[in-house]
Amino acid sequence: MRYFMMQQDVNLLYGIRIKSQESNLSKVFYLGGEGDETRPDFIETPVMMLSSELKRTLDLYEDDITY
């Protein structure tokens, strides 16, 4: 069995800003910016998010990943 750990690159310049709002029923995240920010394929916090392209790539190697 193989294990690996993915971490968000916190050193990206001009990274996207994330604002969150919480209620009793849900959490809402807003991705702010002007459209020219660096949009990483993997965001670790406040909740794990990954791009569709990264998800397709991971699925090629591991078909039993739980998202």
MIVEX-773214 format. One line per field, with one value per residue (C-alpha): x, y, z; residue in one letter; residue number from 1. Coordinates in Angstrom, 1 decimal. Example, Ala and Ser with C-alpha at 12.3 -4.5 7.8 and 13.67 -1.06 7.14 Angstrom:
# MIVEX-773214
u <- 12.3,13.7;
v <- -4.5,-1.1;
w <- 7.8,7.1;
residuo <- a,s;
num <- 1,2;
//
This chain:
# MIVEX-773214
u <- 0.0,1.3,0.8,1.5,0.7,-0.3,0.1,-0.9,2.0,1.7,4.5,2.5,2.7,-0.5,-2.6,-6.3,-8.0,-10.6,-13.3,-15.7,-19.0,-20.5,-24.1,-25.7,-26.5,-23.5,-20.2,-19.8,-16.5,-15.9,-12.9,-12.0,-9.8,-9.5,-9.1,-5.4,-4.5,-2.6,-5.3,-3.7,-4.9,-5.0,-6.3,-5.7,-7.6,-10.2,-11.5,-9.7,-10.5,-8.9,-9.2,-11.0,-7.7,-5.9,-8.8,-8.6,-4.9,-5.2,-7.9,-5.6,-3.2,-5.5,-9.1,-10.2,-9.5,-12.2,-12.8;
v <- 0.0,3.5,6.6,10.2,13.6,16.6,20.1,23.4,25.6,28.6,30.4,31.1,34.7,36.5,33.6,33.6,35.0,32.9,34.4,32.1,32.5,29.9,29.2,26.3,24.6,25.2,26.9,29.2,30.1,33.0,33.1,36.7,38.6,40.4,37.3,37.4,35.6,32.3,29.6,26.6,23.1,22.1,24.2,22.7,25.1,26.1,23.0,20.7,21.6,20.4,21.3,19.0,18.5,17.4,15.1,13.4,12.9,11.4,9.1,7.7,6.5,5.6,4.6,4.2,7.7,9.1,12.8;
w <- 0.0,-0.9,1.1,0.3,1.7,-0.3,1.0,-0.3,-1.6,0.7,-1.1,-4.3,-5.3,-6.0,-4.6,-4.5,-1.4,0.3,2.5,4.5,6.2,8.5,9.6,11.4,8.1,5.8,5.1,2.2,0.6,-1.7,-4.0,-4.3,-6.7,-10.1,-12.2,-12.6,-9.4,-9.2,-8.8,-7.3,-8.2,-4.5,-1.6,1.8,4.1,5.2,3.5,1.0,-2.6,-5.8,-9.4,-11.8,-13.7,-10.5,-9.6,-13.0,-12.6,-9.1,-10.3,-13.0,-10.4,-7.5,-8.3,-4.7,-3.4,-1.2,-1.7;
residuo <- m,r,y,f,m,m,q,q,d,v,n,l,l,y,g,i,r,i,k,s,q,e,s,n,l,s,k,v,f,y,l,g,g,e,g,d,e,t,r,p,d,f,i,e,t,p,v,m,m,l,s,s,e,l,k,r,t,l,d,l,y,e,d,d,i,t,y;
num <- 1,2,3,4,5,6,7,8,9,10,11,12,13,14,15,16,17,18,19,20,21,22,23,24,25,26,27,28,29,30,31,32,33,34,35,36,37,38,39,40,41,42,43,44,45,46,47,48,49,50,51,52,53,54,55,56,57,58,59,60,61,62,63,64,65,66,67;
//
